Amino acid sequence: MAASLGVSSLTEVHLEGLDQLLHDLANVCPSNETTESGPLGVPILDALLEVFMLKTLRQSEHTQRHLQSPAQREQNRLDNEEMIFHSADPENDMLPFDPETGRPSNAFFSDSVYRRKKPSPVVEISSSVSAAGKSQLLYYLTASMILPRSYQNLPIGGKEAAVIWIDTDDRFDADRLRVVARGIVHQARQTLDPDALNEDAGSSFDEDLEVMLVSCLQHVHVFCPQSSSAVLVTLRSLDSYLYDLPRHNSASRPLQMLCIDSATAFFWQDKLRDEIARTEDIGRPRVQVDEERGLNHSFYLSDLYTELVKELKRLQSRFGCAVVYTTTVTTGRLPPNNSGPVGPYDRVPSRTPSLKPALPAPWGNFPILRLIAYRDTVRPFPPAASIDDAERDASMRQDVVHQGKFSACINTWDREEWPRRVADGVDWYNGGSFAFYVKDGGITMPQPDR
């Protein structure tokens, strides 16, 4: 009788997967992210990301409603109404009631009904050439993620988080990242006290700062795969790596960002493999080809890149992290050369930049925010310029070069498909264009005035 009772009890046990447990935990215990800092920690990027997140969220909701049957949509509406009316009754003690807002104060309820679930940020940074500032933007974002919120009572605005950096180009420079992080701290200190960096006490401050920076750098986990297949294996192994606490020091920190520099490093190599595989399939029975493809015995570029996006989305769902990746594109229209000011809210360039996405489906619908990075160049000499004119302008041109000015702007490749509210939102932020300055001492990102 005891055995039958045990069997019947086991049938009533509901098995829950780890993914669902983590998802429910994230809803019950939302992150402590402050309202002053967005998911990326850079005001202009967070503002532009918010504009495009609304577009992505509504597209996702429309797709979900389209896939549901009329009966399911009606049942969801009735369930939501019942939950709202049942919980909004002050005499009902199922959920704590907030008299000021007129809504339940339970975190899970507020997240699931009153607060729209925002998609995890996905940012693509493209350029048509190397040395356009893409990796420098990644360094700045990474430094903002790993730095503390404050240091010696100095507000820095860091995330105190961990970062996964997938370095496909073998160009990751830890020393450059430390310089960028140090520059952010110095800029915050100089903003608070313009004379602080000139004080004699600054030396002891810098000594303690270096210790803090070394500690922060331990929360950047760098992987160097040598092929797209190795990238996929790396993504699939990140769970076990992050949950293996003795292997790293980031157990107490959330995973805030996963960056890939660059996502197009192996594209032409993959494209060649894909063409060879398709050539070898010529004349073979279709059933046999499909069978080997289903067993992953043959290489297909579309299958590999679909799996890469699938794994990135899975990691985002589990850890709630942002994905930022760089690409090099050769097709499109670039911004005009402009040595004049292109600040965060200066004049919008007269020619709209546009680059065709380099990666195949489903990468095309993966990023929420697409940026183009480029270095501001000095205007060429006029054809009729004399040697005296060139010598007279030489110092001015050198000053422009020494500024280390780079620019980034929204990629408008699919602008005709944007809703009006998205286009207006981008135009309000100077057409989605902003500048940043790359120097030996770090990276300066001018803050918007509005």
KADA-V6074 format. One record per residue. N is the residue number from 0. RES is the residue in one small letter. SS is DSSP state (H for helix, E for strand, C for the rest). PHI is phi in whole degrees, -180 to 180 (NA if undefined). NEAR is the number of other C-alpha atoms within 12 Angstrom. Layout:
# KADA-V6074
N:RES:SS:PHI:NEAR, N:RES:SS:PHI:NEAR
This chain:
# KADA-V6074
0:m:C:NA:7, 1:a:H:-65:8, 2:a:H:-66:9, 3:s:H:-66:10, 4:l:H:-65:11, 5:g:H:-65:12, 6:v:H:-65:12, 7:s:H:-67:12, 8:s:H:-70:12, 9:l:H:-65:12, 10:t:H:-66:11, 11:e:C:-90:10, 12:v:C:-80:10, 13:h:C:-99:8, 14:l:C:-82:11, 15:e:C:-120:11, 16:g:C:-76:11, 17:l:H:-64:14, 18:d:H:-59:19, 19:q:H:-69:16, 20:l:H:-64:17, 21:l:H:-66:20, 22:h:H:-64:24, 23:d:H:-66:21, 24:l:H:-64:19, 25:a:H:-65:23, 26:n:H:-75:25, 27:v:H:-71:18, 28:c:C:-120:18, 29:p:C:-63:22, 30:s:C:-63:22, 31:n:C:-90:16, 32:e:C:-63:22, 33:t:C:-75:15, 34:t:C:-72:12, 35:e:C:-79:17, 36:s:C:-126:22, 37:g:C:-82:28, 38:p:C:-65:42, 39:l:C:-101:43, 40:g:C:80:36, 41:v:C:-116:32, 42:p:H:-52:27, 43:i:H:-68:36, 44:l:H:-69:44, 45:d:H:-65:29, 46:a:H:-66:32, 47:l:H:-66:40, 48:l:H:-64:39, 49:e:H:-63:30, 50:v:H:-62:32, 51:f:H:-81:37, 52:m:H:-65:31, 53:l:H:-61:27, 54:k:H:-64:27, 55:t:H:-66:28, 56:l:H:-64:22, 57:r:H:-70:20, 58:q:H:-64:20, 59:s:H:-65:20, 60:e:H:-64:19, 61:h:H:-64:14, 62:t:H:-65:13, 63:q:H:-64:16, 64:r:H:-66:18, 65:h:H:-66:13, 66:l:H:-77:13, 67:q:C:-82:15, 68:s:C:-76:13, 69:p:H:-56:13, 70:a:H:-65:12, 71:q:H:-67:15, 72:r:H:-63:18, 73:e:H:-68:14, 74:q:H:-66:14, 75:n:H:-63:18, 76:r:H:-64:16, 77:l:H:-65:15, 78:d:H:-64:15, 79:n:H:-64:19, 80:e:H:-64:16, 81:e:H:-63:15, 82:m:H:-65:23, 83:i:H:-66:24, 84:f:H:-67:18, 85:h:H:-70:21, 86:s:H:-87:26, 87:a:C:-82:27, 88:d:C:-82:20, 89:p:C:-61:21, 90:e:C:-81:15, 91:n:C:-87:16, 92:d:C:-99:15, 93:m:C:-65:16, 94:l:C:-127:23, 95:p:C:-60:22, 96:f:E:-106:24, 97:d:E:-100:19, 98:p:C:-67:13, 99:e:C:-74:9, 100:t:C:-92:13, 101:g:C:72:17, 102:r:E:-134:27, 103:p:E:-62:31, 104:s:C:-98:24, 105:n:C:-67:24, 106:a:H:-66:24, 107:f:H:-65:22, 108:f:H:-67:28, 109:s:H:-65:28, 110:d:H:-73:23, 111:s:H:-88:22, 112:v:H:-116:24, 113:y:H:-89:20, 114:r:C:-111:15, 115:r:C:-68:17, 116:k:C:-78:25, 117:k:C:-80:29, 118:p:C:-68:31, 119:s:C:-68:36, 120:p:C:-64:42, 121:v:E:-133:41, 122:v:E:-122:44, 123:e:E:-110:45, 124:i:E:-115:43, 125:s:E:-115:49, 126:s:E:-158:42, 127:s:C:-94:31, 128:v:C:-139:20, 129:s:C:-77:22, 130:a:C:57:21, 131:a:C:-99:31, 132:g:C:102:36, 133:k:H:-64:39, 134:s:H:-66:42, 135:q:H:-65:41, 136:l:H:-64:43, 137:l:H:-64:41, 138:y:H:-60:41, 139:y:H:-65:36, 140:l:H:-64:46, 141:t:H:-64:47, 142:a:H:-61:48, 143:s:H:-65:45, 144:m:H:-73:43, 145:i:H:-89:44, 146:l:C:-70:42, 147:p:C:-73:31, 148:r:C:-67:27, 149:s:E:-149:21, 150:y:E:-143:27, 151:q:C:51:16, 152:n:C:64:13, 153:l:E:-102:24, 154:p:E:-68:21, 155:i:C:-107:31, 156:g:C:88:35, 157:g:C:-74:35, 158:k:C:-100:36, 159:e:C:53:36, 160:a:C:-123:41, 161:a:E:-110:39, 162:v:E:-135:42, 163:i:E:-100:42, 164:w:E:-119:45, 165:i:E:-97:39, 166:d:E:-100:35, 167:t:C:-86:32, 168:d:C:-100:28, 169:d:C:55:20, 170:r:C:-123:23, 171:f:C:-63:27, 172:d:C:-124:21, 173:a:H:-64:25, 174:d:H:-66:20, 175:r:H:-65:28, 176:l:H:-63:37, 177:r:H:-65:35, 178:v:H:-62:29, 179:v:H:-64:37, 180:a:H:-65:41, 181:r:H:-62:40, 182:g:H:-63:34, 183:i:H:-63:41, 184:v:H:-66:41, 185:h:H:-64:32, 186:q:H:-65:28, 187:a:H:-65:29, 188:r:H:-69:29, 189:q:H:-70:20, 190:t:H:-65:17, 191:l:H:-74:16, 192:d:C:-143:15, 193:p:C:-57:13, 194:d:C:-95:15, 195:a:H:-65:21, 196:l:H:-74:22, 197:n:H:-100:15, 198:e:C:-81:15, 199:d:C:-66:11, 200:a:C:-72:13, 201:g:H:-64:18, 202:s:H:-64:14, 203:s:H:-65:13, 204:f:H:-62:23, 205:d:H:-68:24, 206:e:H:-64:14, 207:d:H:-67:17, 208:l:H:-64:29, 209:e:H:-63:23, 210:v:H:-64:17, 211:m:H:-64:25, 212:l:H:-65:33, 213:v:H:-61:23, 214:s:H:-65:21, 215:c:H:-67:35, 216:l:H:-64:39, 217:q:C:-69:28, 218:h:C:-99:36, 219:v:E:-106:42, 220:h:E:-107:33, 221:v:E:-104:30, 222:f:E:-122:30, 223:c:C:-125:26, 224:p:C:-69:25, 225:q:C:-109:22, 226:s:C:-162:27, 227:s:H:-65:38, 228:s:H:-63:27, 229:a:H:-69:20, 230:v:H:-61:35, 231:l:H:-62:30, 232:v:H:-62:23, 233:t:H:-62:32, 234:l:H:-62:33, 235:r:H:-70:22, 236:s:H:-96:18, 237:l:H:-65:30, 238:d:H:-59:23, 239:s:H:-64:16, 240:y:H:-67:21, 241:l:H:-69:30, 242:y:H:-84:19, 243:d:C:-87:14, 244:l:H:-60:14, 245:p:H:-66:11, 246:r:H:-83:15, 247:h:C:-153:20, 248:n:C:-108:23, 249:s:C:-102:28, 250:a:C:-62:19, 251:s:C:-88:14, 252:r:C:-116:29, 253:p:C:-76:31, 254:l:E:-83:37, 255:q:E:-95:43, 256:m:E:-152:43, 257:l:E:-122:43, 258:c:E:-119:45, 259:i:E:-124:45, 260:d:E:-131:40, 261:s:C:-123:38, 262:a:C:-77:41, 263:t:C:-104:34, 264:a:C:-61:31, 265:f:C:-112:29, 266:f:H:-63:26, 267:w:H:-70:20, 268:q:H:-64:18, 269:d:H:-67:27, 270:k:H:-63:24, 271:l:H:-65:16, 272:r:H:-62:23, 273:d:H:-65:22, 274:e:H:-66:19, 275:i:H:-65:17, 276:a:H:-64:22, 277:r:H:-68:21, 278:t:H:-65:16, 279:e:H:-69:16, 280:d:C:-84:21, 281:i:C:-64:13, 282:g:C:87:11, 283:r:C:-89:15, 284:p:C:-59:12, 285:r:H:-62:13, 286:v:H:-62:12, 287:q:H:-67:16, 288:v:H:-62:23, 289:d:H:-65:18, 290:e:H:-66:14, 291:e:H:-66:18, 292:r:H:-67:21, 293:g:H:-65:15, 294:l:C:-90:13, 295:n:C:60:17, 296:h:C:-88:14, 297:s:C:-131:25, 298:f:C:-94:30, 299:y:C:-134:32, 300:l:H:-59:31, 301:s:H:-63:24, 302:d:H:-66:26, 303:l:H:-63:34, 304:y:H:-72:31, 305:t:H:-65:24, 306:e:H:-67:25, 307:l:H:-62:31, 308:v:H:-65:32, 309:k:H:-60:21, 310:e:H:-68:26, 311:l:H:-63:41, 312:k:H:-66:28, 313:r:H:-64:24, 314:l:H:-65:33, 315:q:H:-64:32, 316:s:H:-65:28, 317:r:H:-81:29, 318:f:H:-106:35, 319:g:C:65:32, 320:c:C:-99:33, 321:a:E:-83:44, 322:v:E:-117:43, 323:v:E:-128:44, 324:y:E:-139:44, 325:t:E:-111:45, 326:t:E:-142:41, 327:t:E:-114:37, 328:v:C:-118:33, 329:t:C:-116:19, 330:t:C:-118:19, 331:g:E:146:22, 332:r:E:-122:20, 333:l:C:-92:34, 334:p:C:-66:31, 335:p:C:-71:22, 336:n:C:-64:21, 337:n:C:-152:25, 338:s:C:-90:27, 339:g:C:-80:23, 340:p:C:-68:24, 341:v:C:-132:33, 342:g:C:-80:33, 343:p:C:-58:31, 344:y:C:-134:25, 345:d:C:-83:23, 346:r:C:-62:21, 347:v:C:-70:30, 348:p:C:-56:29, 349:s:C:-71:16, 350:r:C:-114:17, 351:t:C:-75:25, 352:p:C:-73:35, 353:s:E:-157:30, 354:l:E:-132:34, 355:k:C:-70:27, 356:p:C:-54:35, 357:a:C:-85:31, 358:l:C:-89:37, 359:p:C:-75:25, 360:a:C:-59:20, 361:p:C:-93:22, 362:w:H:-62:30, 363:g:H:-59:22, 364:n:H:-100:21, 365:f:C:-78:30, 366:p:C:-71:35, 367:i:C:-88:37, 368:l:E:-124:44, 369:r:E:-111:43, 370:l:E:-120:45, 371:i:E:-116:44, 372:a:E:-108:42, 373:y:E:-157:43, 374:r:E:-94:36, 375:d:C:-68:34, 376:t:C:-102:26, 377:v:C:-81:26, 378:r:C:-61:19, 379:p:C:-68:15, 380:f:C:-65:17, 381:p:C:-62:12, 382:p:C:-56:10, 383:a:C:-94:10, 384:a:C:-69:13, 385:s:C:-92:12, 386:i:H:-64:13, 387:d:H:-63:11, 388:d:H:-63:16, 389:a:H:-66:18, 390:e:H:-67:14, 391:r:H:-68:14, 392:d:H:-91:20, 393:a:H:-60:18, 394:s:H:-64:13, 395:m:H:-65:17, 396:r:H:-68:23, 397:q:H:-66:18, 398:d:H:-62:15, 399:v:H:-63:23, 400:v:H:-65:22, 401:h:H:-69:18, 402:q:C:-64:25, 403:g:C:62:31, 404:k:E:-85:34, 405:f:E:-121:43, 406:s:E:-134:46, 407:a:E:-137:44, 408:c:E:-152:45, 409:i:E:-67:45, 410:n:C:-78:39, 411:t:C:-99:32, 412:w:C:-58:26, 413:d:C:-113:22, 414:r:H:-59:24, 415:e:H:-64:12, 416:e:H:-95:12, 417:w:C:-72:21, 418:p:C:-65:19, 419:r:H:-59:15, 420:r:H:-67:18, 421:v:H:-71:32, 422:a:H:-61:25, 423:d:H:-66:18, 424:g:H:-65:24, 425:v:H:-66:33, 426:d:H:-62:25, 427:w:H:-65:23, 428:y:C:-95:32, 429:n:H:56:31, 430:g:H:70:33, 431:g:H:78:43, 432:s:E:-113:42, 433:f:E:-152:41, 434:a:E:-114:39, 435:f:E:-147:37, 436:y:E:-119:34, 437:v:E:-108:34, 438:k:E:-134:21, 439:d:C:-61:19, 440:g:C:-88:21, 441:g:E:137:28, 442:i:E:-125:37, 443:t:E:-107:35, 444:m:C:-117:34, 445:p:C:-58:27, 446:q:C:-85:22, 447:p:C:-67:24, 448:d:C:-86:12, 449:r:C:-143:12
